[in-house]
Amino acid sequence: MKKTTLNSKEMAKWAAYIGAGAVLGGALRYAIQEVMGTFNEALLIGGAVLILGSLVVNYRSVRSFSGRRSTRLGANTAVMAVAVVGIIGLANFVGYRHHKRIDVTTEKVYSLSDQTRKIVSGLAKDVKVMRFDQTDDQTLHDLMKEYRDLSGHITYELIDPQAKPDEARQYKVSSQGELVVASGDKTERPAGTDEESLTSAIIKVTSDSVKKIYFVEGHGERQISDTSGRDGYGLVSKWLKDENYDTKTVNLVQSNQVPSDCDVLVLGGPKQSLFPDEATAIGKYLDGGGKALLMIDPDTDPKLDDVLKQWGLALGKNTVLDVSGAGRLFRMGPAAPVGLSYGTHSITKGFDGYMTFFPLARSVDELHDTGSNVSTTDLVKTSDQSWAAIDLKADEEKGGPSGADKKGPITVAVASTRSVGDKQSRLVVVGDSDFASNTFAQGQRNGDLFMNSVNWLAEEENLISIRPKSPTSRRVEMSASQQNMLFWLTIVLMPAAVMGSGFYIWWKRR
């Protein structure tokens, strides 16, 4: 029987085969598992050593083979292919490590809002976001990756409640797909997986306390319980709760004072005058370092002149008109002035380039004898084509401002601070209450103006921001005849024209 022996070249060839198989196996395992691991490292390193050893043993054969013309041409092709693959791989690696998305939507609905970036990047506590389900939600997964890029304090985990029942019981999970946000011993269950719901839950679990916002009632003010009516404040009340505030109502006649646990007092659109004792209670509250937001419509006298005078402020006895035409953007006329200019203040930071609008507004004037302990900033001014009309009927007949009217720009909102001993009081006055109603709060930056005012008054400056917006509907409405015309043009005539031109060219060349 003939004995078969393997020489060194044969052994080197088999070593190269085995090495290539090991490298390929290690690469495939890593691609599937997405974890390198010791075994994968051993496969890759061992395979590379075997291939290198084979090349060293067969050096002369490799050199002779590489000298052939066909080999050089093949090698050039291989190098080009490897180079292209390498460039694509490098581009993907750089893109993965330093990804950049471009959002071309008007409202930037596919980018994290200024509020989310501010809240998440400023986290000082660890936050866990957990989805209890067997399959992940890709949209949520991608959104949480953006959150994790902003802060190392936030983590996201998909948990199978059947595989880990103890964790499901710990967080009292009762159904598949439930989302839990936890920090320390606080947990929240956001109703949705959108950015607004997640950011709201993060704010709640990381806040150390819940501040109380009291809305004055008893004079026809807008109601925070009114969630479906056009004039209610139900929407802004919901937004306040989403940012971890507790909203309540107070009747100052019954309580005879502002509640001691009040962090911000809101007077939203009273239709009747306050009683003297109520005005005194508000003044006393501000003198003690309180914070208040007063939103007063035209043709209303809340009897707060003495309180405002201490702040060097007065409500104009007028109605602001604006003939710039900007009001038509909101299907309103001159009686809905549009805010285009904003003062340098944390409340209106980031408002440049945006609009606020105030259906039926009055001016908020600064008196000349403002005390040295008061600092006031004009938050919103109307256009230079506006004016404060004292007599609307006379101006309508004239078609413009009369001699007694104050010409624009007109200030319709101010923010003031006043030193009271070792305390600092804060006050925001707006000459309109409609802007924050259910109907208008979602228009442009109206809601942000209200929310940022409350945040500044409550000394929660970290919450002041530009909030996420819903996408604008840009559907094209077409009549039946227009739809038929589009069908014939795109489905019938254009393809027929292309096919006909192709047939004509073929016929001429044949």
KAQUIHU-V647620 format. One line per field, one symbol per residue. ss: DSSP state (A for helix, B for strand, O for the rest). psi: psi as a letter, one per 20 degrees, with the letter a starting at -180 (. if undefined). Layout:
ss = ???
psi = ???
This chain:
ss = OOOOOOOAAAAAAAAAAAAAAAAAAAAAAAAAAOOOAAAAAAAAAAAAAAAAAAAAAOAAAAAAAAOOAAAAAAAAAAAAAAAAAAAAAAAAAAAAAOOOOOOOOOOOOOOOOAAAAAAAAOOOOOBBBBBBOOOOOAAAAAAAAAAAAAOOOBBBBBBOOOOOAAAAAAOOOOOOOBBBBBBOOBBBOOOOOOAAAAAAAAAAAAOOOOBBBBBBOOOOOOOOOOOOOOOOOAAAAAAAAAOOBBBBBBOAAAAOOOOOOOOBBBBBOOOOOOOAAAAAAAAAAAAOOOBBBBBOOOOOOOOOAAAAAOOOBBBOOOBBBBOOOAAAAAOOOOOBBBBBBBOOOAAAOOOOOOOBBBBOOOOBBBOOOOOOOBBBBBBBBBOOOBBBBOOAAAAAAAOOOOOOOBBOOOBBBBBBBBBBOOBBBBBBBBOOOAAAOOOOOOOOOAAAAAAAAAAAAOOOAAAOOOOOOOOOOOOOOOOAAAAAAAAAAAAAAAAAAAAAAAAAAAAAAO
psi = ppppqprhgghhghhggggghggggggggghghkpfrgggggggggghgggghghggkgghggghiiqghggghggggggghggggggggghgghghmqpqoojqgjlijqprhgggggghjpiqppppponrhqqohggghghhhghhhpiipqppppohhhmhghghgjlpiqqjppppqocjpqqnqhrjrgggghghgggiiqhroqpoppprikkrppiinihqhirkhghgggghhkkqoprqpohgghjrpqhjphppponlpiqqqqhhgggggghghhjjrpqopoprrkpniljghghhhjkqqppmrppqokiihhhhjlrahjnqppipqrnqhgjpjipirqqqnonqrqoqpqhlpqijppppogpqarikrrophogghhghhkaqrhiqpqrqppipqpqqppncjroqqppppkqihhjrhgihjpckghhggghgggghjkmhiiprprqqqqppkqopqrghhggghghghhfgghhgggghghggghhi.
